[in-house]
């Protein structure tokens, strides 16, 4: 084995505090789960990847990790073949459903992704180049992100209030936006909806428009509306939204809404793998694909996806689930290299409450992340932090994200219904 | 300027002897034109690219070359922006029309391509890695090519016969196939058609089937048939062809034929840029896209194209015009890295008659090119050969490929008509 080969792979599940963010299927549990992947080479480089932390997915990541020793960090094709062999024809759906339907193909790409990122991180370190150079070079020096607002409680039941406070009405939403923009400088705003009756959420959007003038606004109810409701909301928000995200479920449903809506529809729920693109584009169901390297197969395939979208005249931006700094660095390199990025990307970073697994997390300047020019992803793992966050995982007792179950533990009458309105 | 930056770019037009190969628009002139691009870095690396040699294209390559000094070889995005700025909104169609319609977008990617290849060659040399490692790693150790048969005269008028002899009927075609397969070991066979009445060409295909048993066969008349003729040929060659290439012109024409043909239709003429894909796929006009990095924008975008084709369930292989060893090396690295390559690729290598610009051209073993594992493309320019071939260019008097004009100089009554049958 030569020094450049993979000698060890570590897969570490972690948990970090998550505020009580409300969404279409319930409320975020007190702990968000992730998995940190470390890939070591013989000559001492460590490549980093970050992925979901749900038990079934974690098991697949571990199975994949066991097959990777001996590989060359430039051998992405072989990495993918090895992982395909390791996990077989499994379809590991997540339980919350917030990233759309699952499939064997999507499961493979979701397991492959953190290793692909770690391999690119290694490649960059080995050759002294930032990851964006491995994706075709930098087209922008900083990557814009949007303020990602949530309806939320002031605190988890029985816990101390978090720093963001309560937001359950237009005033609360506007206050949250002000606090987040003052801290991060974001230049566009997304509201996670699907929580209250659409009219209440439209009021919040209108309040944001009144408070923030020309800031681009987006609303995302996670498919919690019928086609009819979606069309009505589109009418009422005409001129207010740069895009409406996943108002309703399924490609045919989105196509029906899109045909009547004045603004583009964006999605990270009905188009979540390459196999969904032909139908979605043929029926003009979506105007913006919110890519997510965590399930589109990493950074390289996300670049391919952007070419596909451009070819069909569809916009591209990025979706986000709760994540830490390795994912943010990966998104930043991808955004730096992707000419087609047409909207500020989503990020949950403000909701991390300052927690991270990195020694020096990337920072936001005027709502954008300056692209690191150091080799690889340009970030370094904080092993003490990783150990602490792993301890959280062991002690918190959560092994699956379950927003609905957690909500029902607090409000027993709560029912997840799709669509709710 | 640091040592890794581009310090000099050389653009050298060359000409090499070309046999009298017949096609739908006439006959190959005695000299084939190409342009060799050399990109030098401060620390002494030289990246190689190869492209067309027609005067208008050559002028654009020179304009592009003048803008590249100072760039970083990893800055492909900036390279493309610079070239776009250098050439403006020009649409430089080639005159022969054998690679389909031209456009501004295609012109840009055609000019960008040899520089992209040269940059990848540089990247690989700088980091000690073969180009395939920059495209995602190797999925095969050798890349299969097909025997590319042409109807041909025994010699250019007034010249000595070339080593391949005459092929103007089924016996001649079979003899050519035997000679080419015995020398190169190809495992599949393509006949360039559109030269004689379709029934004669079907006879040649049948003769190849009789002589070569289960070898996959293809026929390519370069759009020289009407839709009706194409459908009839498809019927008569049912079970004989692995694909029928560009029987008729235009995406709607191909779609009409495809709806009635039993075999897939392949193309390098109706789908020649990303903008053609939506219509072609929506109408199921083609079953195989014959990619060509020389006009699809180099190796990286060819990888993107392969993902697009896979997503829509369309096969991928590679088209070839007359080329030398730099192009063969680029195609070999691309073929090595492209999981979706579903057919043996085309190559004109046998028609080069042993001429090349390389010190040690890649070789064929059993019809495939073993993938070089040396850094970059793995090939070295032979500067004496380049000088000789440039002398040919200066002295041969040809500055545009013009198969029709050359044919008319020999047979004054010849008319290029599309479709002819």
Interface residues (C-beta under 8 A of the other chain):
Chain A: X72 X74 X75 X76 X77 X78 X79 X81 X126 X127 X129 X133 X134 X136 X137 X138 X139 X274 X275 X277 X278 X281 X282 X300 X301 X303 X304 X307 X308 X310 X311 X312 X337 X339
Chain B: X72 X74 X75 X76 X77 X78 X79 X81 X126 X127 X129 X133 X134 X136 X137 X138 X139 X274 X275 X277 X278 X281 X282 X300 X301 X303 X304 X307 X308 X310 X311 X312 X337 X339
